[in-house]
């Protein structure tokens, strides 16, 4: 038993020496490395380093489009429009924003808004807005229904689309200046 442990230890130690001398480990002078995560990431991108799913599968392509929530004007416009409401679910990857029940001045009626993003393009048909209405006669006796009036939905949609168009225009202006 003791002999088996010693043999395992010697095997691991010798394999470390062998892989070290093969060139898998490269000494780096820390003075030549950039400071900060963003500088290191920029240097890796310039040198073509990094790992992704395509690298692991043997495919190498440079046409990946990473779009984050700060770069999506529809997403930003929606959050700016709904910033006065308490939000329960904000899922960028799933493309959904759900507010909590909201009522003004302890009213018996409350609204809950669900917005689903069908696409990132700035068009009215790329947003699906659902508004639920909760009416309470007594605090325990409440009924929930889908709001049939399109007035609130249309106003929300118009506001979001207008803000998104302005954000898109501003971002294009900034890109032109650079």
ChimeraX attribute file (.defattr): number of C-alpha atoms within 10 A of each C-alpha:
attribute: neighborCount
match mode: 1-to-1
recipient: residues
	/A:1	6
	/A:2	6
	/A:3	8
	/A:4	9
	/A:5	10
	/A:6	10
	/A:7	12
	/A:8	11
	/A:9	12
	/A:10	12
	/A:11	11
	/A:12	11
	/A:13	11
	/A:14	12
	/A:15	11
	/A:16	11
	/A:17	10
	/A:18	12
	/A:19	11
	/A:20	12
	/A:21	10
	/A:22	9
	/A:23	9
	/A:24	9
	/A:25	9
	/A:26	9
	/A:27	7
	/A:28	8
	/A:29	7
	/A:30	8
	/A:31	7
	/A:32	7
	/A:33	11
	/A:34	13
	/A:35	10
	/A:36	8
	/A:37	9
	/A:38	10
	/A:39	12
	/A:40	13
	/A:41	14
	/A:42	13
	/A:43	14
	/A:44	12
	/A:45	11
	/A:46	9
	/A:47	9
	/A:48	10
	/A:49	11
	/A:50	9
	/A:51	8
	/A:52	10
	/A:53	9
	/A:54	12
	/A:55	11
	/A:56	9
	/A:57	8
	/A:58	8
	/A:59	9
	/A:60	11
	/A:61	8
	/A:62	7
	/A:63	6
	/A:64	7
	/A:65	6
	/A:66	6
	/A:67	9
	/A:68	10
	/A:69	12
	/A:70	9
	/A:71	13
	/A:72	17
	/A:73	23
	/A:74	27
	/A:75	22
	/A:76	17
	/A:77	21
	/A:78	21
	/A:79	16
	/A:80	14
	/A:81	15
	/A:82	17
	/A:83	11
	/A:84	9
	/A:85	16
	/A:86	13
	/A:87	18
	/A:88	11
	/A:89	12
	/A:90	14
	/A:91	12
	/A:92	14
	/A:93	8
	/A:94	10
	/A:95	15
	/A:96	17
	/A:97	21
	/A:98	21
	/A:99	19
	/A:100	15
	/A:101	17
	/A:102	19
	/A:103	15
	/A:104	9
	/A:105	6
	/A:106	8
	/A:107	10
	/A:108	14
	/A:109	17
	/A:110	17
	/A:111	19
	/A:112	21
	/A:113	20
	/A:114	16
	/A:115	18
	/A:116	17
	/A:117	19
	/A:118	13
	/A:119	12
	/A:120	14
	/A:121	14
	/A:122	19
	/A:123	15
	/A:124	13
	/A:125	11
	/A:126	15
	/A:127	22
	/A:128	14
	/A:129	18
	/A:130	16
	/A:131	19
	/A:132	15
	/A:133	19
	/A:134	18
	/A:135	16
	/A:136	15
	/A:137	10
	/A:138	8
	/A:139	8
	/A:140	7
	/A:141	8
	/A:142	12
	/A:143	11
	/A:144	14
	/A:145	11
	/A:146	12
	/A:147	16
	/A:148	12
	/A:149	9
	/A:150	12
	/A:151	10
	/A:152	13
	/A:153	17
	/A:154	13
	/A:155	11
	/A:156	17
	/A:157	20
	/A:158	13
	/A:159	16
	/A:160	26
	/A:161	21
	/A:162	17
	/A:163	19
	/A:164	23
	/A:165	17
	/A:166	14
	/A:167	18
	/A:168	18
	/A:169	13
	/A:170	12
	/A:171	13
	/A:172	11
	/A:173	11
	/A:174	10
	/A:175	9
	/A:176	8
	/A:177	6
	/A:178	5
